[in-house]
Amino acid sequence: MGGLRSIWRFLRRPSAATPMGILLGVGAVVGFIAFGLLQWGMARTNALPFCVSCHSMTFPYAEYKQSPHYRNPSGARAECSDCHVPHDKDFDGWVDKLTAKVLAAKDVYHEILGSIDSREKFEAKRWVMANRVWDKMKRRDSAECRHCHAWDAMLFAEQDRLASRRHRRAMEEGETCIDCHKGIAHEEPEEPEEPEKP
């Protein structure tokens, strides 16, 4: 406890013998290293191997591997972080990304607790988990989807007639991707008879 008091005393009134420039320089270096480690950690936790390292994520991973987000004629592949982590480059986007990481920690927590570590337990909570993701996507106007699928880049004439008509209507009416595309990368869960509160 005495060590913390002496550090706090030093931070409140640094030594007169230590020049302010050195203190600021050390602080800048420590801050730079801390920020770099945070960025490195966020990049590592965005990687597909990290996302599927938990046993409970092997279930949605198997579904994803059967989806057009994994394999398709264009060869483009969207990984977990492409759909579940914000891409915005500004400061607010960085805060959103950090928030997404903090909220995703609950999945690790439930993995450790064993509350989603079997297929049966995972399926029992799937409706609630899916609705959390869908609600987040709806609030963000499917920003993660639009990172790859922009209205102005769509060739409506090359889509089949039904898709073209629905996409045009959705664009005109201000709908968002998740309004129609639930279950595109993972199986859409059945709504329970008496749904749990999210």
C-alpha positions as CSV (number, residue, x, y, z in Angstrom):
1,M,0.0,0.0,0.0
2,G,2.9,2.3,0.8
3,G,4.2,1.8,-2.8
4,L,0.9,3.1,-4.3
5,R,1.0,6.1,-2.0
6,S,4.5,7.0,-3.1
7,I,3.6,6.6,-6.8
8,W,0.5,8.8,-6.3
9,R,2.5,11.4,-4.4
10,F,5.1,11.5,-7.3
11,L,2.3,11.8,-9.9
12,R,0.7,14.7,-8.0
13,R,4.0,16.5,-7.4
14,P,6.9,15.2,-9.5
15,S,10.4,15.6,-8.2
16,A,11.9,19.0,-8.7
17,A,15.2,17.2,-9.6
18,T,13.5,15.5,-12.7
19,P,13.1,17.9,-15.6
20,M,9.5,18.2,-17.0
21,G,10.7,17.3,-20.5
22,I,11.9,13.9,-19.3
23,L,8.7,13.3,-17.5
24,L,6.7,14.2,-20.6
25,G,8.9,12.2,-22.9
26,V,8.6,9.1,-20.7
27,G,4.8,9.6,-20.5
28,A,4.7,9.9,-24.3
29,V,6.7,6.7,-24.8
30,V,4.6,4.8,-22.3
31,G,1.4,6.1,-23.9
32,F,2.7,5.2,-27.4
33,I,3.6,1.6,-26.3
34,A,0.3,1.2,-24.5
35,F,-1.7,2.4,-27.6
36,G,0.4,0.1,-29.8
37,L,-0.3,-2.9,-27.6
38,L,-4.0,-2.1,-27.5
39,Q,-4.1,-1.9,-31.4
40,W,-2.1,-5.2,-31.6
41,G,-4.5,-6.9,-29.2
42,M,-7.6,-5.6,-31.1
43,A,-6.1,-6.9,-34.4
44,R,-5.3,-10.3,-32.9
45,T,-8.8,-10.6,-31.5
46,N,-10.3,-9.8,-34.9
47,A,-8.5,-12.7,-36.5
48,L,-10.6,-15.7,-37.5
49,P,-8.4,-18.2,-35.6
50,F,-9.0,-16.3,-32.4
51,C,-12.8,-16.0,-33.0
52,V,-13.2,-19.7,-33.5
53,S,-10.8,-20.8,-30.7
54,C,-13.6,-21.1,-28.2
55,H,-15.5,-24.5,-28.4
56,S,-18.9,-22.7,-28.6
57,M,-17.9,-20.8,-31.7
58,T,-17.2,-24.0,-33.6
59,F,-21.0,-24.3,-34.1
60,P,-21.5,-21.0,-35.9
61,Y,-18.2,-21.5,-37.7
62,A,-19.4,-24.7,-39.3
63,E,-22.5,-22.9,-40.6
64,Y,-20.4,-19.9,-41.8
65,K,-18.3,-22.3,-43.9
66,Q,-21.4,-23.4,-45.8
67,S,-22.5,-19.8,-46.5
68,P,-21.8,-17.4,-49.4
69,H,-19.7,-15.3,-47.1
70,Y,-17.1,-18.1,-46.9
71,R,-17.1,-19.4,-50.5
72,N,-18.7,-17.7,-53.5
73,P,-18.1,-17.2,-57.3
74,S,-16.3,-13.9,-56.7
75,G,-13.8,-15.4,-54.2
76,A,-14.4,-12.6,-51.7
77,R,-14.5,-13.8,-48.1
78,A,-16.0,-12.0,-45.1
79,E,-14.6,-13.2,-41.8
80,C,-16.1,-12.9,-38.3
81,S,-14.8,-9.4,-37.7
82,D,-16.0,-8.1,-41.1
83,C,-19.6,-8.6,-39.9
84,H,-19.3,-8.3,-36.1
85,V,-16.8,-5.4,-35.6
86,P,-17.2,-1.8,-36.8
87,H,-15.0,-0.6,-39.6
88,D,-15.3,3.1,-39.2
89,K,-11.9,4.9,-39.3
90,D,-12.7,8.0,-37.3
91,F,-12.4,8.3,-33.5
92,D,-16.1,7.4,-32.9
93,G,-15.6,4.2,-35.0
94,W,-12.6,3.3,-32.9
95,V,-14.7,3.8,-29.7
96,D,-17.4,1.6,-31.3
97,K,-14.8,-1.1,-32.1
98,L,-13.5,-1.0,-28.5
99,T,-17.1,-1.2,-27.2
100,A,-17.8,-4.2,-29.5
101,K,-14.7,-5.9,-28.1
102,V,-15.7,-5.2,-24.5
103,L,-19.2,-6.5,-25.1
104,A,-17.8,-9.6,-26.9
105,A,-16.0,-10.5,-23.7
106,K,-19.3,-11.9,-22.4
107,D,-19.0,-14.7,-25.0
108,V,-15.6,-15.6,-23.5
109,Y,-17.2,-15.3,-20.0
110,H,-20.0,-17.7,-20.9
111,E,-17.5,-20.1,-22.6
112,I,-15.5,-20.2,-19.3
113,L,-18.7,-20.7,-17.2
114,G,-19.8,-23.5,-19.5
115,S,-23.2,-22.0,-20.3
116,I,-22.8,-22.3,-24.1
117,D,-20.1,-25.0,-24.4
118,S,-22.3,-27.7,-25.9
119,R,-24.5,-27.6,-28.9
120,E,-27.6,-28.0,-26.8
121,K,-26.7,-25.1,-24.4
122,F,-25.7,-23.0,-27.4
123,E,-29.0,-23.6,-29.2
124,A,-30.9,-22.8,-26.0
125,K,-29.4,-19.3,-25.9
126,R,-29.2,-18.8,-29.7
127,W,-32.4,-16.8,-30.1
128,V,-31.3,-14.3,-27.5
129,M,-27.7,-14.1,-28.9
130,A,-28.9,-13.7,-32.5
131,N,-31.4,-10.9,-31.5
132,R,-28.6,-9.0,-29.8
133,V,-26.6,-9.1,-33.0
134,W,-29.6,-8.2,-35.2
135,D,-30.5,-5.3,-32.9
136,K,-27.0,-4.0,-33.0
137,M,-26.9,-4.2,-36.8
138,K,-30.3,-2.5,-37.0
139,R,-29.1,0.4,-34.8
140,R,-26.0,0.8,-36.9
141,D,-28.0,0.7,-40.2
142,S,-26.1,-2.5,-41.1
143,A,-22.9,-0.5,-41.4
144,E,-20.8,-3.7,-41.3
145,C,-22.8,-5.1,-44.3
146,R,-22.5,-1.9,-46.2
147,H,-18.8,-1.9,-45.8
148,C,-18.9,-4.4,-48.7
149,H,-22.4,-4.1,-50.0
150,A,-23.1,-0.5,-51.0
151,W,-26.4,0.5,-52.7
152,D,-24.6,2.6,-55.2
153,A,-22.3,-0.3,-56.2
154,M,-25.1,-2.8,-56.8
155,L,-25.9,-3.7,-60.4
156,F,-29.7,-4.2,-60.0
157,A,-30.1,-5.2,-63.7
158,E,-27.8,-8.2,-63.1
159,Q,-29.7,-9.4,-60.0
160,D,-32.7,-11.7,-60.5
161,R,-36.0,-9.9,-60.8
162,L,-37.2,-10.5,-57.2
163,A,-33.8,-9.5,-55.6
164,S,-33.6,-6.4,-57.8
165,R,-37.2,-5.3,-56.9
166,R,-36.6,-5.9,-53.2
167,H,-33.3,-4.1,-53.1
168,R,-34.7,-1.1,-54.9
169,R,-37.7,-0.9,-52.6
170,A,-35.4,-1.4,-49.5
171,M,-33.2,1.5,-50.7
172,E,-36.1,3.8,-51.4
173,E,-37.8,3.0,-48.0
174,G,-34.7,3.3,-46.0
175,E,-34.6,-0.4,-44.9
176,T,-31.4,-1.9,-43.7
177,C,-29.7,-5.2,-44.8
178,I,-30.5,-7.1,-41.6
179,D,-34.3,-6.5,-42.1
180,C,-34.2,-9.2,-44.8
181,H,-30.9,-11.0,-44.5
182,K,-31.1,-12.7,-41.1
183,G,-29.6,-16.1,-41.4
184,I,-27.3,-15.3,-44.3
185,A,-24.1,-16.5,-42.6
186,H,-25.5,-18.6,-39.8
187,E,-28.6,-20.6,-39.4
188,E,-31.5,-18.4,-38.4
189,P,-32.8,-19.7,-35.0
190,E,-36.4,-20.6,-34.4
191,E,-38.2,-18.2,-32.2
192,P,-39.1,-19.9,-28.9
193,E,-42.7,-20.1,-27.9
194,E,-42.0,-17.8,-24.9
195,P,-38.9,-15.8,-25.8
196,E,-36.4,-14.9,-23.1
197,K,-35.7,-11.2,-22.6
198,P,-32.4,-10.1,-24.3
